[in-house]
Amino acid sequence: MGSHLAPRAFVAHICLVNPTDAFEKRLLLMGRITRLFQDRGWSLVVVGGSALEFYTEGQYLSGDIDVCRQQGQKPIPPNVERDVMLAVGAVSTGTRRQWKIGDIFIDFLGEIETGRDPVFRHLETADGPVQIMPAEDVLVERVFVAYSRTPPETVALAAAKRMAAAAVAMGADFDWDKTIALARGAEYGIEQPLRDLVAEIITPSPLSPPEDKEGAEK
């Protein structure tokens, strides 16, 4: 399953020849890499901080681009990975499954892990769509990282707030029920921090009980 995030599609197309900012360059590069792997039978998904970068349209820049293969797919053979990455002008860093093109690092991880019934989003580029880890998973993951320290780590907390703002901006395309269920689960256990953080972003919070929302709207 998947849905398309339309706002960047036009920008990605007009910037194909001469991308003007770091985010657009990274998005276009990932579109090209995605298409080349798709042609060979593998579906890539942008994950982690890189997914946060794409959801926030470059408001947060990760240090590299992390990608996984889609669920149920066999591992990518090293020679296929090499041929594709050389085709886009990348060079090996000498670290297993890590490549560099210009100042951009690309790390190939394993098979993607997500919550139940994932909905992958897509950003359009001139080379085709870039598939992104479910936004619900990204938000919960970012809040978990931020609150893994007491008090929360400043940079990580700011990143979590940017992702929460992006989730709010997605409107009905973002599943808050799924998000709170994931945050409540034993794997993360950060339901209250998530509720508190989202309440700072928007009032009434989409995670507030119905009676609280009614009171805030009066």
C-alpha positions in Angstrom: 0.0 0.0 0.0 1.1 3.6 -0.5 0.1 7.2 -1.1 1.6 10.0 -2.9 2.8 13.3 -1.4 2.1 15.8 -4.2 3.7 19.1 -3.1 7.2 18.3 -4.1 6.5 16.7 -7.4 6.5 19.9 -9.4 9.7 21.2 -7.7 11.5 17.9 -8.3 10.7 18.1 -12.0 11.8 21.7 -12.6 15.1 21.1 -10.6 16.2 18.0 -12.6 18.8 19.8 -14.7 20.2 22.2 -12.0 19.0 21.4 -8.5 19.3 24.4 -6.2 19.4 23.0 -2.7 20.8 20.1 -0.9 17.4 18.5 -0.3 16.4 18.6 -4.0 19.7 17.1 -5.0 19.3 14.2 -2.5 15.7 13.6 -3.6 16.6 13.5 -7.3 19.6 11.2 -6.6 17.3 8.9 -4.6 14.8 8.9 -7.4 17.4 7.8 -9.9 18.8 5.1 -7.6 15.3 3.8 -6.8 14.4 3.5 -10.5 17.6 1.6 -11.3 17.0 -0.9 -8.6 13.4 -1.2 -9.5 14.5 -2.1 -13.1 16.4 -5.0 -11.5 13.6 -6.2 -9.3 14.2 -4.5 -6.0 12.0 -2.0 -4.3 13.9 0.5 -2.0 12.5 2.4 1.0 14.1 5.4 2.5 14.2 5.0 6.3 15.3 6.6 9.6 16.6 10.2 9.6 16.5 10.2 5.8 12.8 9.6 5.9 12.4 12.4 8.3 14.3 14.6 5.9 12.0 13.8 3.0 8.8 14.2 5.1 9.9 17.6 6.3 11.0 18.6 2.8 14.6 19.3 3.9 13.8 21.2 7.1 15.9 18.4 8.7 19.0 17.2 6.8 20.3 13.8 7.8 24.0 12.9 7.6 23.4 10.3 4.9 20.6 8.5 3.1 19.6 5.2 4.6 17.7 2.7 2.5 16.2 -0.7 3.1 14.7 -3.2 0.6 11.0 -3.8 0.8 9.5 -6.6 2.9 9.7 -10.1 1.5 12.4 -9.4 -1.0 15.6 -11.3 -1.2 18.9 -9.6 -0.3 20.4 -7.4 -3.0 23.5 -9.2 -4.4 26.7 -7.2 -4.0 27.4 -7.1 -7.7 23.9 -5.7 -8.5 24.4 -3.0 -5.8 27.9 -2.2 -7.3 26.6 -1.9 -10.9 23.8 0.4 -9.9 25.8 2.6 -7.7 28.7 2.9 -10.2 26.0 3.8 -12.8 25.0 6.9 -10.8 28.6 7.9 -10.3 29.0 6.7 -6.7 32.2 5.3 -5.2 32.6 2.8 -2.4 33.7 4.2 0.9 35.4 1.0 1.8 32.7 0.2 4.3 30.4 -2.7 3.5 27.3 -1.4 1.6 28.1 2.2 1.9 28.6 4.5 -1.1 29.4 8.2 -1.6 28.5 10.5 -4.5 29.8 14.1 -4.0 29.1 14.9 -0.3 26.2 12.4 -0.1 26.6 9.1 1.7 24.2 6.2 0.9 23.9 3.3 3.3 22.2 0.0 2.3 20.6 -1.7 5.3 18.6 -4.9 5.4 14.9 -5.6 5.0 12.6 -2.9 6.3 10.9 -3.3 9.7 7.6 -1.5 10.3 4.5 -1.7 12.4 1.4 -3.6 11.2 -0.3 -2.8 7.9 2.3 -0.2 6.8 1.3 2.6 4.3 4.4 3.7 2.4 4.3 7.2 1.1 6.0 8.4 -2.1 7.6 11.6 -3.4 7.6 12.1 -7.1 10.8 12.9 -9.0 11.6 13.0 -12.8 13.0 9.5 -12.5 9.9 8.2 -10.7 8.7 8.0 -7.1 10.9 7.7 -4.0 9.3 5.3 -1.5 9.4 6.4 2.2 9.0 4.5 5.4 5.5 5.0 6.9 5.2 8.4 8.5 3.6 6.9 11.6 6.6 4.7 12.2 9.0 7.7 11.6 7.2 9.9 14.1 7.2 7.2 16.9 10.8 6.4 16.2 11.8 10.1 16.4 10.0 10.6 19.7 11.5 7.5 21.1 15.0 8.6 20.2 14.4 12.1 21.7 13.1 10.7 25.0 15.7 8.0 25.4 17.6 10.6 27.5 16.4 12.6 30.5 16.0 15.4 29.8 15.3 14.8 26.1 18.2 15.5 23.8 17.7 19.0 22.3 18.5 18.2 18.6 16.6 14.9 18.7 13.6 16.7 20.3 13.6 19.4 17.6 13.7 16.7 14.9 10.7 14.9 16.6 8.8 18.2 16.6 9.5 18.7 12.9 8.1 15.3 12.1 5.0 15.9 14.3 4.4 19.1 12.4 4.7 17.2 9.1 2.3 14.6 10.4 -0.3 17.3 11.3 0.2 18.9 7.8 -0.6 15.5 6.2 -4.2 15.8 7.5 -6.3 12.8 6.9 -3.4 11.0 5.2 -1.8 10.4 8.6 -3.2 7.7 10.9 -3.1 8.9 14.5 -4.8 5.8 15.8 -2.1 3.6 14.3 0.5 6.0 15.7 -0.7 5.9 19.3 -1.1 2.1 19.2 2.5 1.8 18.0 3.8 4.2 20.7 1.8 2.4 23.4 3.3 -1.0 22.5 6.0 -2.8 24.4 8.6 -2.0 21.7 8.5 1.7 22.3 6.4 2.6 25.4 6.3 6.3 24.7 2.6 7.0 24.5 2.6 10.0 27.0 5.7 11.7 25.5 4.1 11.4 22.1 0.9 12.9 23.3 2.7 15.7 25.1 4.9 16.5 22.1 2.0 16.6 19.6 0.0 18.9 22.0 2.8 21.4 21.7 2.5 21.4 17.9 -1.3 21.9 17.5 -4.3 22.7 19.7 -6.6 20.8 20.0 -4.2 17.9 19.6 -5.4 15.0 17.3 -4.5 12.7 20.1 -6.7 14.5 22.7 -9.9 12.7 23.9 -13.0 14.1 22.2 -14.1 16.0 25.3 -10.8 17.8 25.5 -11.0 18.8 21.8 -14.5 20.2 22.3 -13.2 22.3 25.3 -10.3 23.7 23.3 -12.5 24.7 20.4 -14.9 26.8 22.6 
